[in-house]
Amino acid sequence: MKRSLSLASLSLAAALAATPALAQQTANPSNVVSFSTSANLEVPQDLLSLTLNTTREGSDAATVQKALQQAVEAALAQAKPSAQAGAMEVRTGNFSIYPRYASQGRISGWQGTAEVVLEGTDVPRITQTAARINTLSVARVAQGLSRQAREKHESAVQAQAVSQFRAKAQDLAKLFGFSGYELREVNVSTNEPGMSPMPIMMRAKSDMMASEAAPLPVEAGKALVTVTVSGSIALTK
């Protein structure tokens, strides 16, 4: 009985001694390579955002606020009949009123700005609607990629990135003298191209009045859809 207890104690001690070594071996596996691959595709931007704004001044804040509200309401009345989900969304933007100061820090008047935003994938509809609005003028133009277009192109780019990752994994295995590999960890990430601002050519006021009904000329730019695959592999004999 005493001998059996000693053997059991010895076995337990050996197991405890081996546990840290086993844990270290598991935590730090050998022949592991980490790397990443990326694939990208340049596609036409299909989303247009036009920001129209106006500025009003007055002796008191209430007068300025009322003038801005009237300008925005008139713009919305002209834009909303042409609105269509996805094709052209209409929303209000920044609305702010702030004092103007004279000498000695005294308030000499009030000034405010208001915005209306037209955004969507129907470029002719957006530019023609903006041309009809006479209470606001175009302040900013930006282009981007719609969610539908981005998801459509991401599928093809993702397949390319995964294929490149697998090919590189096999090449690395051969370069290190191994016959193959096992996938340990993998992450797939995609970028989301933001809106790209476009410059607006300023024209003389007389030219703007003469062509106030003419749509703003807009040419689609390019967006880059990128998918990155990163991870680690264990090289195998």
C-alpha positions, 0 to 999 in steps of 0.5 A: 500500500505504501509502495503504491502511494509512492508510485502514484505520487511520483506519477502525479509529480511527473504530470505536474512537471510536464504540464508547463512544458506542454502548455508552452508547446501549445502556446508557441507552435512551431513552423507557423507563418503569418502573412496577408494578401490584398486584392482591389478593383477600381469601379465607377462611383455611382452615388452623388451628393449635392449640398445646397445652402444659403446665408441670411443676415438680419438685426435679430436672430428671429428674423434670420431664423424665419428667413432661413426656414422660408428658404429651406421650406421652399427648397424642400417643396421644389425637391420632394416631388422628385424624390425617390428611394435610392434614386434621390433622397432629400434631407435637411443639413446644417442649420445654424445662427450666430451673432456678428460682433462689432468693436468692443465685443458688442453684437451688431447683427445676426447671420445664419446658414441652412442646408438641403442635401440631395443624394442618390444614384440618379445623377440626372434627377439630382442635378436637374432638381438642384437647378430648379431650386432658386432659394439655395445654391450648390455649396458642395459636391461629392461622389461615392459608391452606393452600398449595393454597388460596393457589395456587388463588387466586393464578392468578386474582389473577396474571391480573388483575395482568398485565392491569392492567400491560398496560393501564397500559403502553398508557395511559402510551404514549398519555399520552406521545404514543406509539402503543405500547410494547415490553416490556423487563423484567417481574417477577411476585411474590406474597406468602405470608400467614403465620399470624395469631394469635387471642386466647384468652378465659381462663375460670375453672378450674371453667368449663373443667372443666365444659366440658373436652370441648367443642370450642374455638369457632373462626371463620375469618378472612380472608387477603389474596392479593397479586400484584405485576407490575413492569417496564419498557417502551420507548415506540414510535411 
